[in-house]
Structure formats: structure tokens, C-alpha cells
Amino acid sequence: MSNPLKLKQLTYFIAVAEELSFRRAAERLFITQPPLSRQIKMLEDSLGVSLFDRDRRGVRLTETGARFLVDARALVKESEQVLTRFSSDQNTLQTELTLGITTVIDASLFAWVEQAFSQRFPGVRLIVKRQISAQSIRDLHRGHLDAAVIGLPSRAEGLTTTHLFDERMVACMASDHLAAKRRLVSIREFAQDKLFWFDRKLNPAYHDHCQKVFDRLGFKPERIPEPADHHVLLGLVASGQGVALVPQSLKSITRKGVSYTEIREGDQLKISVGAAYREAEQSESVLALVALLKERSSTP
């Protein structure tokens, strides 16, 4: 073989062999189809054989692929047994995962994650870091994080992302603001206010998305720097220094003198929340964590 056999490639091969569909296998593995196809092609090149027949009718194992499936399952099972033996010895190995969670949403939305993960996977310790999405993306590329909950859209090239849920944006203003007592307003009504707004370098993709919406609506308020700390922001809003647009989950953070109001453009300006991890370095533990995040996020 020209390239060393990788356990990840065996796991991918088994998924495709069992699903007989690259699409379903990719969904099962929580990745997209292109990296799955690349890894299967690399495995076939390494072995010097074709493992699947592909045509318009679908995907089928070749005779060689069927024989290799038996060995692949045995190798993966043996590797899992090795990890189990190590993890049972507290003096030998302690498995850890580090998860970054974006600060753009209310922290309580993921307050459950450490306990839920430890209950489902007692042999793996989960460490959670609260930080901005851009930092999490950098840390994923550097290997400092195993997975991250980030705001989307984001520039996440080289990462696999899976959608978790969406957050509408709402207006945050001083309680004596003319729009504070209304149930629904347009952001155009804040055109004469100063708008607390984030620096583009913090999330260029989402910043540019919002700018397109602003341009379409003709919304051009004076902008002032948005504090990184949400509590500081609320203090400035309460004192009448400006208004802000924030994800709806942050309405749970109350402060005297601050009101939140729904905006008609809330869906246009929504921020999506997704899970991200490296395409080339995912492990069974990382996939299990992403699966848990998606499972809990889709539960009403």
C-alpha cells in the first residue's frame, strides 16, 4: 500500500457499506459527502482495489469490498476494545474533549451539555470554553478545540459544520424609548438612534450578511462600538446611549431600564447556530458530541 491505512477511512468505508448510499452514510457520520468520497477514494487507492460499484442505480459492494468489510469491522472493533482497556485504567489514560461555545447567544442554552455528555459518555471529560466564533474557528484549525458551537454564517473553510437552530434578532433599547412599549417595530424606526454594532473582523460573513439587509432596507444609523460584555452593553443601552440588535435568547438577561421589542426584520437578520469540527481529524467522541448537540437542539 502506498499510504498507511487510517482507522477513520475504515469507519467511513463501513458506514457506506452498511448504508449503500454516500448521502445516508455522510448524514450518519455528520459530515458532508465530498470529504467522505475523498476518503473512500484514498482508501481504494491505498489498497489498489475497487470497493464499490457506482452507477445510476446506486452503490454496491464489489466482491473484494464484501471480503474487506469483514476485516474492516474486525479492525475497528479491536481498536475500540483497546481504547476501552485504556480508559478503564485511570492511571493510564484520561480522555478529554474541548468544546468552544459562542458568546453571541445566551449561555443557558447549553448549560446542560457537560452533565448530559458525562452521563452518556462517562469515560470522556468535556471541557467547555465560552468565546467568540472567530476564536473558536482559529482554535479548531490549531487543534486547541475538538468541536465548537459557532454563529453562522461564518468563514469556516476546512471545517465541517452542521446546523443546530436559528435565533431571530430583536431590538434592545432604553425603557423610555418611543418604541419600547410596542409589540413589533421595523428597524427603520431606529434610523435616528445610535446603533451599537460589532467590528467586522469578529465575524466578517455575518457582518456582510447584515450589511446587505441594511442596504436593502435603506437603514443607515450612526454606529458605535459594541462592548464585548453583554452586561456592559445593557448598561449603556439603559442610559440611553444607543440601541442594539441582539439574538432573542439574550432577552432572558433582564436589566432595569432596558426593554426588548420584536422587529419585522428579525428573520432576515437571524443568526444561525451550528456545530463545527475539523474535516480531517474527527473521532468517534467528537461525532458523538456533535450528535448529542444536534439531538438536544432539535428537541422541542
ABEGO torsion letter per residue (X at the ends): XABBBBAAAAAAAAAAAAAGBAAAAAAAAGBBAAAAAAAAAAAAAAAGBBABBBBAAEBBBBAAAAAAAAAAAAAAAAAAAAAAAAAABAAABBBBBBBBBBAABBAAAAAAAAAAAAAABAABBBBBBBBBAAAAAAAAAAGABABBBBBOBBBABGBBBBBABBBBBBBBBBAABAAAABABBBAAAAAABBBBBBBAAABAAAAAAAAAAAAAAGBBBBBBBBBABAAAAAAAAAAGAEBBBBBAAAAABBBBGBBBBBBAAAAAABBBBBBBBBAAABBAAAAAAAAAAAAAAABX
